[in-house]
């Protein structure tokens, strides 16, 4: 009997050991399962969140490109306005007699009438000392008339460089705006300064209606426009003492304290975007330079929606991993049910394959979308660089090709004299191409070439030589009626460029018409100011009313794709304005259309003032 307890003890030890081993094994399996679920959830969240950020940054750049183009276009609309005052004798009379109150009143009324048409916030004239002599808002409270603004940077820049630009809060009006200044010169001497103030409040109002927050930072990275009032006139980082001294002198921000925004930058990406924390919220920050690189347009997208979506995907990934683990456990427990186990494995494998296929398809779609965005960006940049060159050189190159072909035929026939004339014409065209390439900057910059008296008849003849082949080929009845000895103040090459563009446009208009005729008339227009009136009419169809209202804007065209870029009339309008003239268009009754070029006659007193 003494051996019985020993036998029981001997048999119980393996049982206890087996239980302990099983508990340890299940504990390890449970810990592994929890780790897998956590890892799957984190991986699903991380991948979804990163992809969401990538998509957000790409979409932000597209939105910034559109908004930057709108803002740049709005600013460039008013660049010509200050220089327009250089053509007014009354402005220079006021600069010569600044204390004449009647003259101040007359010039202020003149500025008011111009500003009503231009749509700027204000337009005013200063003497070289910085005293404001007249302004478009002379009847309004807060007018700068009588104020000395010599401390403003745009005043000193205009006196030293001829032009100036500045964003700041008006000292008298307390309204912020963008100031463009222009030195008014007479006989090579600066007599005064013309300044236009552009109001940008409409952009702020529009920004408040979109989901994201937008800021406009100036060269000191101070928010001068913002979709949130609390962020306006606050720098991104603390300003240096030197900047504070400069600000105290020029007073661009009025009496605002310039308290830094205090944002925390969490990460910086290679494309210039960043992740920031502002007011206890996480944002993706994207920026784009505008205004010739002086300013930055900043877009803030809230990351909360992306984070919420990523959390949902992470939770789904965790649930999927739990399902997978449970399925694996079920298979483990039912080893004996081989058929059922194989069926479960097949279903699990099919689901896994389908998930992989969907992931691959989604990845391919995302990569294709990214490639399309990159390709679109490259095409946009290429179009911007090549559009103007193609449009300006196309017509001289066509004439050059025609002259070269004719020269070959004449040489083959032995007509050396005629061939020499064609070769001379080719040389003229080559020189014209050289002049054209030197004028390609006319759209972006003010030409520094001095204007001179140009014979209208000669300029029209040179333009028609370029288009002679097209006129002959299309069978157009082209008639010219130009007054003799008619000269205008212009640049020879750019005037030919303007006329060539309009006549070529008329040839396109009559191409499908039953009656193909073009009439070119040039006469003197005797009024308060002697001007030249050049009318080019055609028998083509009428211009649609919506196109007629916007036809001098860039890329507006009725021509099919590949035949017109929508730049010719825009460039022609810009050239006419650079001569101190204008370009108009209207429909004729019952059909047809005409373009009217108004230019100052050479030798008039108004022209001498304008030059």
Buried (B, 14 or more C-beta within 10 A) or exposed (E): EEEEEEEEEEEEEEEEEEEEEEEEEEEEEEEEBEEBBEEBBEBBBBBBBEBBBBBBBBBBBEBBBEBBEEBBEBBEEBBBBBBBBBBBEBBBEBBEEBEBEEBBEBBBBBBBEBBEEBEBBBBBBBBBEBBBBBBBBBEEEEBBBEBBBBEBBBBBBBBEEBBBBBBBBBBBBEBBBBBBBBBBBBEEEBBBBBBBBBBBEEBBEEBEEEEBBBBBBBEBBBBBBBBBEEBBBBBBEEBEEEBEEBBEEBBBBEEBEBEEBEBEEEEEBEEBBBBBBBEEEBBBBBBBBBBEEEBBBBBBBBBEEBBEBBBEBBEBBBBBBBEBBEBBEEBEEEEEEEEEBEEBEEEBEEBEEEEEEEEEEEEEEBEEEEEEBEEEEEEEEEEEEEBBEEBBBEBBBBBBEBBBEBBEEBBEEEBEEBBEBBBEBBEBBEEBBEBBEEBEEBBEEEBEEEBEEBBBBBBBBBBBBBBBBBBEEBEBEBEBEBEEEBBBBBBBBBBBBBBBBBBBBBBBBBEEBEEBBBBBBBBEEEEEBBBBBBBBBBBBBBBEEEEBEEBBEBEBBEEEEEEBBBBBBBBBBBBBBBBBBEBEBEBEEEEBBBBBBBBBBBEBEBBBBBB
